[in-house]
């Protein structure tokens, strides 16, 4: 498990999340969307599979088929959910 910071511009928020680096980026995306929906009491409108995750430091779009480990995520990574 690692701690990442997630920037959610559509909510104007930055949040810290504990994620499993062995999960795929697609699984991490689902977990992030579920947690954000519950904690912020908002509903995700549109298709969840169209939400992209970027690694902010490298401005790199993360491949949903890779694990967090394969994508190079480490504690302190900053992600952008868009």
PDB file of N, CA, C and O in Angstrom:
ATOM      1  N   UNK A   1       0.841  -1.177   0.000  1.00  0.00           N
ATOM      2  CA  UNK A   1       0.000   0.000   0.000  1.00  0.00           C
ATOM      3  C   UNK A   1       0.890   1.246   0.000  1.00  0.00           C
ATOM      4  O   UNK A   1       1.919   1.305   0.673  1.00  0.00           O
ATOM      5  N   UNK A   2       0.456   2.232  -0.775  1.00  0.00           N
ATOM      6  CA  UNK A   2       1.175   3.501  -0.844  1.00  0.00           C
ATOM      7  C   UNK A   2       0.167   4.646  -0.702  1.00  0.00           C
ATOM      8  O   UNK A   2      -1.032   4.467  -0.916  1.00  0.00           O
ATOM      9  N   UNK A   3       0.673   5.810  -0.341  1.00  0.00           N
ATOM     10  CA  UNK A   3      -0.149   7.016  -0.221  1.00  0.00           C
ATOM     11  C   UNK A   3       0.162   7.911  -1.416  1.00  0.00           C
ATOM     12  O   UNK A   3       1.318   8.254  -1.664  1.00  0.00           O
ATOM     13  N   UNK A   4      -0.886   8.286  -2.152  1.00  0.00           N
ATOM     14  CA  UNK A   4      -0.728   9.198  -3.287  1.00  0.00           C
ATOM     15  C   UNK A   4      -1.628  10.408  -3.069  1.00  0.00           C
ATOM     16  O   UNK A   4      -2.633  10.332  -2.363  1.00  0.00           O
ATOM     17  N   UNK A   5      -1.257  11.503  -3.674  1.00  0.00           N
ATOM     18  CA  UNK A   5      -2.075  12.705  -3.638  1.00  0.00           C
ATOM     19  C   UNK A   5      -2.814  12.786  -4.964  1.00  0.00           C
ATOM     20  O   UNK A   5      -2.207  12.658  -6.027  1.00  0.00           O
ATOM     21  N   UNK A   6      -4.119  12.998  -4.903  1.00  0.00           N
ATOM     22  CA  UNK A   6      -4.937  13.045  -6.116  1.00  0.00           C
ATOM     23  C   UNK A   6      -5.562  14.425  -6.246  1.00  0.00           C
ATOM     24  O   UNK A   6      -6.286  14.879  -5.359  1.00  0.00           O
ATOM     25  N   UNK A   7      -5.274  15.085  -7.357  1.00  0.00           N
ATOM     26  CA  UNK A   7      -5.861  16.381  -7.679  1.00  0.00           C
ATOM     27  C   UNK A   7      -7.136  16.115  -8.474  1.00  0.00           C
ATOM     28  O   UNK A   7      -7.111  15.439  -9.502  1.00  0.00           O
ATOM     29  N   UNK A   8      -8.254  16.658  -7.982  1.00  0.00           N
ATOM     30  CA  UNK A   8      -9.549  16.482  -8.645  1.00  0.00           C
ATOM     31  C   UNK A   8     -10.051  17.871  -9.038  1.00  0.00           C
ATOM     32  O   UNK A   8     -10.811  18.487  -8.291  1.00  0.00           O
ATOM     33  N   UNK A   9      -9.627  18.373 -10.218  1.00  0.00           N
ATOM     34  CA  UNK A   9      -9.961  19.740 -10.607  1.00  0.00           C
ATOM     35  C   UNK A   9     -11.460  20.011 -10.689  1.00  0.00           C
ATOM     36  O   UNK A   9     -11.899  21.124 -10.400  1.00  0.00           O
ATOM     37  N   UNK A  10     -12.256  19.007 -11.080  1.00  0.00           N
ATOM     38  CA  UNK A  10     -13.695  19.237 -11.206  1.00  0.00           C
ATOM     39  C   UNK A  10     -14.350  19.560  -9.858  1.00  0.00           C
ATOM     40  O   UNK A  10     -15.439  20.130  -9.813  1.00  0.00           O
ATOM     41  N   UNK A  11     -13.671  19.187  -8.754  1.00  0.00           N
ATOM     42  CA  UNK A  11     -14.181  19.516  -7.423  1.00  0.00           C
ATOM     43  C   UNK A  11     -13.347  20.596  -6.749  1.00  0.00           C
ATOM     44  O   UNK A  11     -13.694  21.078  -5.671  1.00  0.00           O
ATOM     45  N   UNK A  12     -12.243  20.975  -7.391  1.00  0.00           N
ATOM     46  CA  UNK A  12     -11.352  21.960  -6.792  1.00  0.00           C
ATOM     47  C   UNK A  12     -10.695  21.434  -5.528  1.00  0.00           C
ATOM     48  O   UNK A  12     -10.463  22.186  -4.581  1.00  0.00           O
ATOM     49  N   UNK A  13     -10.393  20.125  -5.515  1.00  0.00           N
ATOM     50  CA  UNK A  13      -9.854  19.498  -4.305  1.00  0.00           C
ATOM     51  C   UNK A  13      -8.599  18.703  -4.609  1.00  0.00           C
ATOM     52  O   UNK A  13      -8.383  18.219  -5.719  1.00  0.00           O
ATOM     53  N   UNK A  14      -7.785  18.592  -3.577  1.00  0.00           N
ATOM     54  CA  UNK A  14      -6.608  17.732  -3.533  1.00  0.00           C
ATOM     55  C   UNK A  14      -6.820  16.777  -2.374  1.00  0.00           C
ATOM     56  O   UNK A  14      -7.132  17.224  -1.270  1.00  0.00           O
ATOM     57  N   UNK A  15      -6.661  15.479  -2.587  1.00  0.00           N
ATOM     58  CA  UNK A  15      -6.927  14.511  -1.540  1.00  0.00           C
ATOM     59  C   UNK A  15      -5.829  13.461  -1.497  1.00  0.00           C
ATOM     60  O   UNK A  15      -5.255  13.106  -2.527  1.00  0.00           O
ATOM     61  N   UNK A  16      -5.543  12.969  -0.307  1.00  0.00           N
ATOM     62  CA  UNK A  16      -4.601  11.867  -0.154  1.00  0.00           C
ATOM     63  C   UNK A  16      -5.374  10.560  -0.099  1.00  0.00           C
ATOM     64  O   UNK A  16      -6.422  10.471   0.541  1.00  0.00           O
ATOM     65  N   UNK A  17      -4.848   9.545  -0.777  1.00  0.00           N
ATOM     66  CA  UNK A  17      -5.479   8.232  -0.821  1.00  0.00           C
ATOM     67  C   UNK A  17      -4.438   7.158  -0.579  1.00  0.00           C
ATOM     68  O   UNK A  17      -3.287   7.281  -0.998  1.00  0.00           O
ATOM     69  N   UNK A  18      -4.853   6.118   0.096  1.00  0.00           N
ATOM     70  CA  UNK A  18      -4.030   4.925   0.236  1.00  0.00           C
ATOM     71  C   UNK A  18      -4.482   3.956  -0.845  1.00  0.00           C
ATOM     72  O   UNK A  18      -5.656   3.592  -0.904  1.00  0.00           O
ATOM     73  N   UNK A  19      -3.553   3.535  -1.703  1.00  0.00           N
ATOM     74  CA  UNK A  19      -3.903   2.631  -2.800  1.00  0.00           C
ATOM     75  C   UNK A  19      -2.988   1.406  -2.784  1.00  0.00           C
ATOM     76  O   UNK A  19      -1.884   1.442  -2.241  1.00  0.00           O
ATOM     77  N   UNK A  20      -3.462   0.351  -3.377  1.00  0.00           N
ATOM     78  CA  UNK A  20      -2.687  -0.874  -3.531  1.00  0.00           C
ATOM     79  C   UNK A  20      -1.916  -0.777  -4.840  1.00  0.00           C
ATOM     80  O   UNK A  20      -2.515  -0.767  -5.916  1.00  0.00           O
ATOM     81  N   UNK A  21      -0.600  -0.706  -4.757  1.00  0.00           N
ATOM     82  CA  UNK A  21       0.207  -0.545  -5.959  1.00  0.00           C
ATOM     83  C   UNK A  21       0.187  -1.787  -6.849  1.00  0.00           C
ATOM     84  O   UNK A  21       0.681  -1.747  -7.976  1.00  0.00           O
ATOM     85  N   UNK A  22      -0.380  -2.891  -6.353  1.00  0.00           N
ATOM     86  CA  UNK A  22      -0.492  -4.111  -7.157  1.00  0.00           C
ATOM     87  C   UNK A  22      -1.813  -4.177  -7.926  1.00  0.00           C
ATOM     88  O   UNK A  22      -2.016  -5.085  -8.732  1.00  0.00           O
ATOM     89  N   UNK A  23      -2.706  -3.226  -7.684  1.00  0.00           N
ATOM     90  CA  UNK A  23      -3.966  -3.141  -8.433  1.00  0.00           C
ATOM     91  C   UNK A  23      -3.699  -2.461  -9.764  1.00  0.00           C
ATOM     92  O   UNK A  23      -2.755  -1.683  -9.899  1.00  0.00           O
ATOM     93  N   UNK A  24      -4.549  -2.765 -10.755  1.00  0.00           N
ATOM     94  CA  UNK A  24      -4.398  -2.084 -12.046  1.00  0.00           C
ATOM     95  C   UNK A  24      -4.844  -0.634 -11.914  1.00  0.00           C
ATOM     96  O   UNK A  24      -5.576  -0.281 -10.989  1.00  0.00           O
ATOM     97  N   UNK A  25      -4.406   0.187 -12.830  1.00  0.00           N
ATOM     98  CA  UNK A  25      -4.824   1.594 -12.848  1.00  0.00           C
ATOM     99  C   UNK A  25      -6.343   1.666 -13.001  1.00  0.00           C
ATOM    100  O   UNK A  25      -6.974   2.547 -12.417  1.00  0.00           O
ATOM    101  N   UNK A  26      -6.941   0.758 -13.773  1.00  0.00           N
ATOM    102  CA  UNK A  26      -8.406   0.729 -13.916  1.00  0.00           C
ATOM    103  C   UNK A  26      -9.065   0.464 -12.560  1.00  0.00           C
ATOM    104  O   UNK A  26     -10.062   1.105 -12.228  1.00  0.00           O
ATOM    105  N   UNK A  27      -8.527  -0.466 -11.779  1.00  0.00           N
ATOM    106  CA  UNK A  27      -9.078  -0.763 -10.454  1.00  0.00           C
ATOM    107  C   UNK A  27      -8.868   0.413  -9.500  1.00  0.00           C
ATOM    108  O   UNK A  27      -9.744   0.744  -8.700  1.00  0.00           O
ATOM    109  N   UNK A  28      -7.704   1.032  -9.598  1.00  0.00           N
ATOM    110  CA  UNK A  28      -7.423   2.209  -8.764  1.00  0.00           C
ATOM    111  C   UNK A  28      -8.389   3.332  -9.111  1.00  0.00           C
ATOM    112  O   UNK A  28      -8.910   4.005  -8.222  1.00  0.00           O
ATOM    113  N   UNK A  29      -8.630   3.536 -10.411  1.00  0.00           N
ATOM    114  CA  UNK A  29      -9.581   4.570 -10.855  1.00  0.00           C
ATOM    115  C   UNK A  29     -10.955   4.329 -10.238  1.00  0.00           C
ATOM    116  O   UNK A  29     -11.569   5.260  -9.716  1.00  0.00           O
ATOM    117  N   UNK A  30     -11.442   3.094 -10.291  1.00  0.00           N
ATOM    118  CA  UNK A  30     -12.757   2.772  -9.730  1.00  0.00           C
ATOM    119  C   UNK A  30     -12.804   3.044  -8.229  1.00  0.00           C
ATOM    120  O   UNK A  30     -13.773   3.606  -7.719  1.00  0.00           O
ATOM    121  N   UNK A  31     -11.744   2.636  -7.528  1.00  0.00           N
ATOM    122  CA  UNK A  31     -11.687   2.856  -6.080  1.00  0.00           C
ATOM    123  C   UNK A  31     -11.670   4.356  -5.756  1.00  0.00           C
ATOM    124  O   UNK A  31     -12.345   4.805  -4.830  1.00  0.00           O
ATOM    125  N   UNK A  32     -10.894   5.122  -6.526  1.00  0.00           N
ATOM    126  CA  UNK A  32     -10.846   6.572  -6.304  1.00  0.00           C
ATOM    127  C   UNK A  32     -12.210   7.208  -6.551  1.00  0.00           C
ATOM    128  O   UNK A  32     -12.669   8.023  -5.752  1.00  0.00           O
ATOM    129  N   UNK A  33     -12.857   6.839  -7.651  1.00  0.00           N
ATOM    130  CA  UNK A  33     -14.169   7.411  -7.973  1.00  0.00           C
ATOM    131  C   UNK A  33     -15.208   7.049  -6.914  1.00  0.00           C
ATOM    132  O   UNK A  33     -16.023   7.888  -6.533  1.00  0.00           O
ATOM    133  N   UNK A  34     -15.183   5.808  -6.440  1.00  0.00           N
ATOM    134  CA  UNK A  34     -16.114   5.393  -5.393  1.00  0.00           C
ATOM    135  C   UNK A  34     -15.897   6.184  -4.115  1.00  0.00           C
ATOM    136  O   UNK A  34     -16.849   6.675  -3.509  1.00  0.00           O
ATOM    137  N   UNK A  35     -14.638   6.305  -3.708  1.00  0.00           N
ATOM    138  CA  UNK A  35     -14.321   7.019  -2.472  1.00  0.00           C
ATOM    139  C   UNK A  35     -14.671   8.495  -2.580  1.00  0.00           C
ATOM    140  O   UNK A  35     -15.237   9.069  -1.649  1.00  0.00           O
ATOM    141  N   UNK A  36     -14.340   9.112  -3.703  1.00  0.00           N
ATOM    142  CA  UNK A  36     -14.659  10.534  -3.895  1.00  0.00           C
ATOM    143  C   UNK A  36     -16.171  10.736  -3.900  1.00  0.00           C
ATOM    144  O   UNK A  36     -16.664  11.681  -3.282  1.00  0.00           O
ATOM    145  N   UNK A  37     -16.907   9.882  -4.574  1.00  0.00           N
ATOM    146  CA  UNK A  37     -18.375   9.991  -4.621  1.00  0.00           C
ATOM    147  C   UNK A  37     -18.972   9.930  -3.217  1.00  0.00           C
ATOM    148  O   UNK A  37     -19.875  10.696  -2.882  1.00  0.00           O
ATOM    149  N   UNK A  38     -18.458   9.014  -2.408  1.00  0.00           N
ATOM    150  CA  UNK A  38     -18.984   8.855  -1.053  1.00  0.00           C
ATOM    151  C   UNK A  38     -18.566  10.000  -0.136  1.00  0.00           C
ATOM    152  O   UNK A  38     -19.397  10.564   0.576  1.00  0.00           O
ATOM    153  N   UNK A  39     -17.280  10.342  -0.154  1.00  0.00           N
ATOM    154  CA  UNK A  39     -16.798  11.354   0.788  1.00  0.00           C
ATOM    155  C   UNK A  39     -17.286  12.761   0.447  1.00  0.00           C
ATOM    156  O   UNK A  39     -17.516  13.575   1.341  1.00  0.00           O
ATOM    157  N   UNK A  40     -17.442  13.041  -0.831  1.00  0.00           N
ATOM    158  CA  UNK A  40     -17.864  14.376  -1.257  1.00  0.00           C
ATOM    159  C   UNK A  40     -19.358  14.447  -1.553  1.00  0.00           C
ATOM    160  O   UNK A  40     -19.879  15.512  -1.883  1.00  0.00           O
ATOM    161  N   UNK A  41     -20.042  13.318  -1.435  1.00  0.00           N
ATOM    162  CA  UNK A  41     -21.477  13.223  -1.692  1.00  0.00           C
ATOM    163  C   UNK A  41     -21.834  13.795  -3.065  1.00  0.00           C
ATOM    164  O   UNK A  41     -22.741  14.615  -3.210  1.00  0.00           O
ATOM    165  N   UNK A  42     -21.085  13.328  -4.064  1.00  0.00           N
ATOM    166  CA  UNK A  42     -21.341  13.708  -5.452  1.00  0.00           C
ATOM    167  C   UNK A  42     -21.497  12.433  -6.270  1.00  0.00           C
ATOM    168  O   UNK A  42     -21.035  11.361  -5.880  1.00  0.00           O
ATOM    169  N   UNK A  43     -22.149  12.575  -7.394  1.00  0.00           N
ATOM    170  CA  UNK A  43     -22.332  11.440  -8.290  1.00  0.00           C
ATOM    171  C   UNK A  43     -21.511  11.680  -9.539  1.00  0.00           C
ATOM    172  O   UNK A  43     -21.497  12.783 -10.086  1.00  0.00           O
ATOM    173  N   UNK A  44     -20.829  10.641  -9.986  1.00  0.00           N
ATOM    174  CA  UNK A  44     -20.042  10.736 -11.216  1.00  0.00           C
ATOM    175  C   UNK A  44     -21.013  10.657 -12.384  1.00  0.00           C
ATOM    176  O   UNK A  44     -21.726   9.667 -12.547  1.00  0.00           O
ATOM    177  N   UNK A  45     -21.033  11.707 -13.194  1.00  0.00           N
ATOM    178  CA  UNK A  45     -21.906  11.747 -14.365  1.00  0.00           C
ATOM    179  C   UNK A  45     -21.072  11.371 -15.577  1.00  0.00           C
ATOM    180  O   UNK A  45     -19.948  11.847 -15.738  1.00  0.00           O
ATOM    181  N   UNK A  46     -21.611  10.533 -16.414  1.00  0.00           N
ATOM    182  CA  UNK A  46     -20.872  10.092 -17.594  1.00  0.00           C
ATOM    183  C   UNK A  46     -20.278   8.718 -17.363  1.00  0.00           C
ATOM    184  O   UNK A  46     -20.565   8.052 -16.368  1.00  0.00           O
ATOM    185  N   UNK A  47     -19.458   8.318 -18.287  1.00  0.00           N
ATOM    186  CA  UNK A  47     -18.861   6.991 -18.241  1.00  0.00           C
ATOM    187  C   UNK A  47     -17.591   7.002 -17.415  1.00  0.00           C
ATOM    188  O   UNK A  47     -16.662   7.762 -17.687  1.00  0.00           O
ATOM    189  N   UNK A  48     -17.561   6.154 -16.409  1.00  0.00           N
ATOM    190  CA  UNK A  48     -16.386   6.056 -15.543  1.00  0.00           C
ATOM    191  C   UNK A  48     -15.140   5.648 -16.324  1.00  0.00           C
ATOM    192  O   UNK A  48     -14.028   6.054 -15.990  1.00  0.00           O
ATOM    193  N   UNK A  49     -15.335   4.842 -17.367  1.00  0.00           N
ATOM    194  CA  UNK A  49     -14.176   4.368 -18.126  1.00  0.00           C
ATOM    195  C   UNK A  49     -13.549   5.469 -18.984  1.00  0.00           C
ATOM    196  O   UNK A  49     -12.501   5.264 -19.596  1.00  0.00           O
ATOM    197  N   UNK A  50     -14.191   6.632 -19.026  1.00  0.00           N
ATOM    198  CA  UNK A  50     -13.620   7.761 -19.762  1.00  0.00           C
ATOM    199  C   UNK A  50     -12.808   8.695 -18.862  1.00  0.00           C
ATOM    200  O   UNK A  50     -12.172   9.634 -19.341  1.00  0.00           O
ATOM    201  N   UNK A  51     -12.835   8.428 -17.559  1.00  0.00           N
ATOM    202  CA  UNK A  51     -12.043   9.224 -16.625  1.00  0.00           C
ATOM    203  C   UNK A  51     -10.587   8.775 -16.746  1.00  0.00           C
ATOM    204  O   UNK A  51     -10.284   7.583 -16.690  1.00  0.00           O
ATOM    205  N   UNK A  52      -9.700   9.742 -16.910  1.00  0.00           N
ATOM    206  CA  UNK A  52      -8.279   9.457 -17.111  1.00  0.00           C
ATOM    207  C   UNK A  52      -7.491   9.796 -15.860  1.00  0.00           C
ATOM    208  O   UNK A  52      -7.867  10.683 -15.093  1.00  0.00           O
ATOM    209  N   UNK A  53      -6.393   9.079 -15.663  1.00  0.00           N
ATOM    210  CA  UNK A  53      -5.481   9.365 -14.555  1.00  0.00           C
ATOM    211  C   UNK A  53      -4.120   9.710 -15.141  1.00  0.00           C
ATOM    212  O   UNK A  53      -3.537   8.939 -15.904  1.00  0.00           O
ATOM    213  N   UNK A  54      -3.633  10.882 -14.768  1.00  0.00           N
ATOM    214  CA  UNK A  54      -2.330  11.363 -15.217  1.00  0.00           C
ATOM    215  C   UNK A  54      -1.391  11.407 -14.020  1.00  0.00           C
ATOM    216  O   UNK A  54      -1.823  11.672 -12.898  1.00  0.00           O
ATOM    217  N   UNK A  55      -0.116  11.149 -14.252  1.00  0.00           N
ATOM    218  CA  UNK A  55       0.904  11.332 -13.227  1.00  0.00           C
ATOM    219  C   UNK A  55       1.430  12.738 -13.427  1.00  0.00           C
ATOM    220  O   UNK A  55       2.028  13.051 -14.457  1.00  0.00           O
ATOM    221  N   UNK A  56       1.207  13.571 -12.447  1.00  0.00           N
ATOM    222  CA  UNK A  56       1.458  14.999 -12.619  1.00  0.00           C
ATOM    223  C   UNK A  56       2.935  15.331 -12.848  1.00  0.00           C
ATOM    224  O   UNK A  56       3.245  16.187 -13.678  1.00  0.00           O
ATOM    225  N   UNK A  57       3.835  14.686 -12.145  1.00  0.00           N
ATOM    226  CA  UNK A  57       5.261  15.017 -12.264  1.00  0.00           C
ATOM    227  C   UNK A  57       5.791  14.866 -13.673  1.00  0.00           C
ATOM    228  O   UNK A  57       6.603  15.672 -14.127  1.00  0.00           O
ATOM    229  N   UNK A  58       5.330  13.829 -14.371  1.00  0.00           N
ATOM    230  CA  UNK A  58       5.823  13.574 -15.725  1.00  0.00           C
ATOM    231  C   UNK A  58       4.814  13.957 -16.801  1.00  0.00           C
ATOM    232  O   UNK A  58       5.104  13.848 -17.993  1.00  0.00           O
ATOM    233  N   UNK A  59       3.622  14.410 -16.382  1.00  0.00           N
ATOM    234  CA  UNK A  59       2.531  14.730 -17.313  1.00  0.00           C
ATOM    235  C   UNK A  59       2.238  13.534 -18.217  1.00  0.00           C
ATOM    236  O   UNK A  59       2.010  13.678 -19.418  1.00  0.00           O
ATOM    237  N   UNK A  60       2.250  12.342 -17.601  1.00  0.00           N
ATOM    238  CA  UNK A  60       2.095  11.101 -18.353  1.00  0.00           C
ATOM    239  C   UNK A  60       0.735  10.477 -18.047  1.00  0.00           C
ATOM    240  O   UNK A  60       0.347  10.333 -16.887  1.00  0.00           O
ATOM    241  N   UNK A  61       0.023  10.112 -19.110  1.00  0.00           N
ATOM    242  CA  UNK A  61      -1.239   9.394 -18.973  1.00  0.00           C
ATOM    243  C   UNK A  61      -0.932   7.967 -18.554  1.00  0.00           C
ATOM    244  O   UNK A  61      -0.119   7.293 -19.187  1.00  0.00           O
ATOM    245  N   UNK A  62      -1.585   7.498 -17.482  1.00  0.00           N
ATOM    246  CA  UNK A  62      -1.321   6.152 -16.989  1.00  0.00           C
ATOM    247  C   UNK A  62      -2.144   5.130 -17.764  1.00  0.00           C
ATOM    248  O   UNK A  62      -3.321   5.348 -18.049  1.00  0.00           O
ATOM    249  N   UNK A  63      -1.514   4.029 -18.096  1.00  0.00           N
ATOM    250  CA  UNK A  63      -2.133   2.926 -18.830  1.00  0.00           C
ATOM    251  C   UNK A  63      -3.008   2.129 -17.871  1.00  0.00           C
ATOM    252  O   UNK A  63      -2.521   1.612 -16.865  1.00  0.00           O
ATOM    253  N   UNK A  64      -4.295   2.031 -18.181  1.00  0.00           N
ATOM    254  CA  UNK A  64      -5.239   1.377 -17.269  1.00  0.00           C
ATOM    255  C   UNK A  64      -4.965  -0.111 -17.099  1.00  0.00           C
ATOM    256  O   UNK A  64      -5.483  -0.725 -16.166  1.00  0.00           O
ATOM    257  N   UNK A  65      -4.167  -0.703 -17.977  1.00  0.00           N
ATOM    258  CA  UNK A  65      -3.865  -2.130 -17.885  1.00  0.00           C
ATOM    259  C   UNK A  65      -2.640  -2.425 -17.030  1.00  0.00           C
ATOM    260  O   UNK A  65      -2.399  -3.579 -16.675  1.00  0.00           O
ATOM    261  N   UNK A  66      -1.875  -1.413 -16.699  1.00  0.00           N
ATOM    262  CA  UNK A  66      -0.699  -1.594 -15.851  1.00  0.00           C
ATOM    263  C   UNK A  66      -1.106  -1.541 -14.389  1.00  0.00           C
ATOM    264  O   UNK A  66      -2.130  -0.953 -14.039  1.00  0.00           O
ATOM    265  N   UNK A  67      -0.292  -2.163 -13.534  1.00  0.00           N
ATOM    266  CA  UNK A  67      -0.494  -1.997 -12.103  1.00  0.00           C
ATOM    267  C   UNK A  67       0.112  -0.662 -11.687  1.00  0.00           C
ATOM    268  O   UNK A  67       0.873  -0.055 -12.440  1.00  0.00           O
ATOM    269  N   UNK A  68      -0.224  -0.216 -10.503  1.00  0.00           N
ATOM    270  CA  UNK A  68       0.386   1.006  -9.999  1.00  0.00           C
ATOM    271  C   UNK A  68       1.899   0.881  -9.938  1.00  0.00           C
ATOM    272  O   UNK A  68       2.622   1.831 -10.237  1.00  0.00           O
ATOM    273  N   UNK A  69       2.376  -0.309  -9.545  1.00  0.00           N
ATOM    274  CA  UNK A  69       3.814  -0.564  -9.484  1.00  0.00           C
ATOM    275  C   UNK A  69       4.450  -0.449 -10.871  1.00  0.00           C
ATOM    276  O   UNK A  69       5.475   0.211 -11.039  1.00  0.00           O
ATOM    277  N   UNK A  70       3.831  -1.097 -11.861  1.00  0.00           N
ATOM    278  CA  UNK A  70       4.354  -1.044 -13.230  1.00  0.00           C
ATOM    279  C   UNK A  70       4.342   0.381 -13.784  1.00  0.00           C
ATOM    280  O   UNK A  70       5.193   0.751 -14.593  1.00  0.00           O
ATOM    281  N   UNK A  71       3.370   1.172 -13.339  1.00  0.00           N
ATOM    282  CA  UNK A  71       3.267   2.564 -13.796  1.00  0.00           C
ATOM    283  C   UNK A  71       4.249   3.472 -13.067  1.00  0.00           C
ATOM    284  O   UNK A  71       4.366   4.653 -13.392  1.00  0.00           O
ATOM    285  N   UNK A  72       4.956   2.920 -12.080  1.00  0.00           N
ATOM    286  CA  UNK A  72       5.964   3.700 -11.366  1.00  0.00           C
ATOM    287  C   UNK A  72       5.425   4.515 -10.206  1.00  0.00           C
ATOM    288  O   UNK A  72       6.101   5.426  -9.728  1.00  0.00           O
ATOM    289  N   UNK A  73       4.214   4.206  -9.742  1.00  0.00           N
ATOM    290  CA  UNK A  73       3.655   4.956  -8.617  1.00  0.00           C
ATOM    291  C   UNK A  73       4.362   4.572  -7.325  1.00  0.00           C
ATOM    292  O   UNK A  73       4.617   3.398  -7.058  1.00  0.00           O
ATOM    293  N   UNK A  74       4.667   5.582  -6.540  1.00  0.00           N
ATOM    294  CA  UNK A  74       5.305   5.402  -5.239  1.00  0.00           C
ATOM    295  C   UNK A  74       4.605   6.328  -4.254  1.00  0.00           C
ATOM    296  O   UNK A  74       3.873   7.233  -4.656  1.00  0.00           O
ATOM    297  N   UNK A  75       4.831   6.099  -2.961  1.00  0.00           N
ATOM    298  CA  UNK A  75       4.262   7.022  -1.978  1.00  0.00           C
ATOM    299  C   UNK A  75       4.729   8.430  -2.295  1.00  0.00           C
ATOM    300  O   UNK A  75       5.915   8.670  -2.521  1.00  0.00           O
ATOM    301  N   UNK A  76       3.792   9.350  -2.311  1.00  0.00           N
ATOM    302  CA  UNK A  76       4.089  10.736  -2.631  1.00  0.00           C
ATOM    303  C   UNK A  76       3.807  11.099  -4.079  1.00  0.00           C
ATOM    304  O   UNK A  76       3.875  12.274  -4.442  1.00  0.00           O
ATOM    305  N   UNK A  77       3.490  10.109  -4.920  1.00  0.00           N
ATOM    306  CA  UNK A  77       3.126  10.421  -6.305  1.00  0.00           C
ATOM    307  C   UNK A  77       1.905  11.330  -6.316  1.00  0.00           C
ATOM    308  O   UNK A  77       1.013  11.202  -5.477  1.00  0.00           O
ATOM    309  N   UNK A  78       1.875  12.243  -7.272  1.00  0.00           N
ATOM    310  CA  UNK A  78       0.735  13.144  -7.420  1.00  0.00           C
ATOM    311  C   UNK A  78       0.018  12.795  -8.713  1.00  0.00           C
ATOM    312  O   UNK A  78       0.603  12.817  -9.796  1.00  0.00           O
ATOM    313  N   UNK A  79      -1.269  12.470  -8.575  1.00  0.00           N
ATOM    314  CA  UNK A  79      -2.072  12.078  -9.724  1.00  0.00           C
ATOM    315  C   UNK A  79      -3.111  13.151 -10.027  1.00  0.00           C
ATOM    316  O   UNK A  79      -3.538  13.890  -9.140  1.00  0.00           O
ATOM    317  N   UNK A  80      -3.501  13.221 -11.272  1.00  0.00           N
ATOM    318  CA  UNK A  80      -4.547  14.138 -11.709  1.00  0.00           C
ATOM    319  C   UNK A  80      -5.675  13.292 -12.275  1.00  0.00           C
ATOM    320  O   UNK A  80      -5.466  12.506 -13.199  1.00  0.00           O
ATOM    321  N   UNK A  81      -6.854  13.452 -11.729  1.00  0.00           N
ATOM    322  CA  UNK A  81      -8.035  12.714 -12.177  1.00  0.00           C
ATOM    323  C   UNK A  81      -8.833  13.641 -13.063  1.00  0.00           C
ATOM    324  O   UNK A  81      -9.338  14.661 -12.593  1.00  0.00           O
ATOM    325  N   UNK A  82      -8.958  13.306 -14.341  1.00  0.00           N
ATOM    326  CA  UNK A  82      -9.650  14.192 -15.281  1.00  0.00           C
ATOM    327  C   UNK A  82     -10.544  13.408 -16.219  1.00  0.00           C
ATOM    328  O   UNK A  82     -11.203  13.995 -17.077  1.00  0.00           O
TER     329      UNK A  82
END
